Amino acid sequence: MKDFPILLIFFVLFSCKKEEQAVAVTKTDPSALTFAQSKMQLIGKAQQEVIAWSNYERFKNLLENLDHTPVAAQNLYDAAQDLSKDIPEELNSQEVVSRIKLVITRAGIYNSYINYSNVDDNILVKKHADLIESWDMLTIIINEKINIYDKIKQETLEDLKIINQAKQPGTDSLDNNLPG
């Protein structure tokens, strides 16, 4: 019975040491992984409109040059949050804002995951691919918003000019041009 407290003390000391040794931290080597690349580019008038949107250009540059370190992921997340600031008036619509929020969310998820102590390479690549997909969706919406909607606006303005010219004094009215 006298030896019981001594045995208990040894047992506690040795069991605590084993727990400390069991914790191992592994970090991934991003240079050994294959990450997705953006497939979408701004075209036409959209390229010209976005040049003045410095937050867009900053995020794009950080994403294209991402080295998959925690510091770079944090900078990318900060830049994603800045996307919602100073949105050009022509792009400030629900479609664009919702895609920006998706980019912010996925950049935040990526940033959070890359800071884990145990990072699974496949999950990291997937979270990055999700971020790229959200960026591509934003690019598509910007292209549509500026290029397609702008073309429709131009056609509508031209139609209105034709109608307006037809109603001018000294020209035939639209009714006279209609058959029947």
C-alpha positions, 0 to 999 in steps of 0.5 A: 500500500505504501508503494501505491502513491509512488506508482500513481505518480509515475503513471501520471508522469509517463502518460502525459509525456506520451500525449505530448509526443502524439501531436504532430504538425504536418504542412503541405508543400504547395509547389508539389500540387497542381492548382486550377487556373482561371479560364475566363477573361474579360473581353470587349468593353468589359476590359476597359470598364474594369481598368478603373476598378482598382480592387478588381485588378488587385484581386486578379493579380493576387489570385494569378500570382498566389503562392498558396502560403498563409500570408498570401491567402490572407492578402487574397481574402483581404483583397476579396473583401475590398471587391465590394468597395467602389464597384463601378456604377455600371456593374453595381447590380444584384448579379455582380454583388452576389458573385462578389459575395461568393468570391469573398466567401470562398476566399475566406474558406480557402484562407481558413483552411490553409491555416489549419495545422493538418492540411489535406492536399486534395482538400486544399486543391478543391477549395482553391478550385472552388475559389477559381470557379467563383472568380470565373462566374464573376468574370462571366457576369461582368462580361454579360453585364457590360458587353451584352447589356450594353449592346442591347442598350445601343440597339434600343437607343438606335431604335428610339432614334429611328422612331424619333426621326420618323415623328419629326415634322416634315417626315412621314409619320409611322402610321403612313409607313405601316402596311394596310 
